[in-house]
């Protein structure tokens, strides 16, 4: 049970942040590099998990690493991107074309 404390801790933190806590899933994989926790949430909750400029995700990763250090394990967090993913990014040329449009 002590080995899976990092997974339980991550679930507790994330479920407190999201609007759809029943859809939070955490998978735990252990290999020679350490522990990898893969987090999946409802696509509508991604913004709450990532936070402004990724600040919430960074904070969650820091907390999970600290829990891992306390248990003498290297723990990393991977936030799974929902199906459909991000919208394609515009290239600089396309963005400048938008800026030049007169209204």
N, C-alpha and C positions, 0 to 999 in steps of 0.2 A: 504494500500500500504506500509506503514512503517513497518508492520509486515513481509512482504515478501522481505524486502531490503536485508536480509542475503542471500536469494536464488538468487536474481539478482546479488549481488556482487560476489558470487561464480561462477555463469555462466560467468560473465565478465572476471574474472581472468583466469578461465580454458580455455575459448575460445581463449584468447590471447596466451596461451601456446601450444596448440595442433595444429596438422596439419589438422585435420578434425573437425572444429568447429561446423558444422551442426549436428554432431552426439553426441554432449554433451547434456546430460539430467540430470536434477537435480530434485529430488522429495523431498518435504518438508512434514514432519510428526511432529505433535505436540502432546505431551502427558504430563503426570504429571512429567516426568523427564526432560522435556525441548523440544528443537527442534532438530530433526534429519534430516540432509541433506544427501541424498543418491546420490552419483555421479556415472554416467555411461558414459564411453567414448569408442571410438573405441579401440579395443585391441592393435592396432599399436601405440596408443598414451599413453599407460599405463606407459611406461618408462619415458616419459616426465613429467607425473603427479607425479610419485613416486620419481624420481630424484635419484641421487647417494646416496646410503645408506639411502634412505627415506627422504632426506633433503628437497626436494620440497614439499612433502606431509606434513611434519611437519610444514613448513612455511605457507602453505595454511590453515592448521588446526588452527594455531595460529591467522592468520588474521580473519578467520571466527568466532573464539571465541571472539576476540576483538570487532567485529561488534555486536555480540550478547550481550556482556556486555554493550555496549553503548545503546542498546535497551532493557536492563534489562531482557535478556533471556539467558538461558544456551543452547548454540548451539554446536552440535557435528557433525562431518563429517565422513561418511562411504563411502569408495571408493569401489564400487562394482567390484568384480573380473570377468573378461570376461569368457564366456563359454569355457570349456576346462581347464581353470585355469592354475596353475603352473605345471611345469613338476615335477614328484615325486622326492623328495630329495634322494640322495644316503646316505646309512648308512655308518658309519665310516669303517666298515669291507670292504664294497664294494670299498670305496675310497682307502683303503690301498692295495687292490688287484690291482687297477689301477696303483698305484705308483710302485709296484713290477714288473710290466711288463717290460721286456727288449726289446729294439728296435734294 
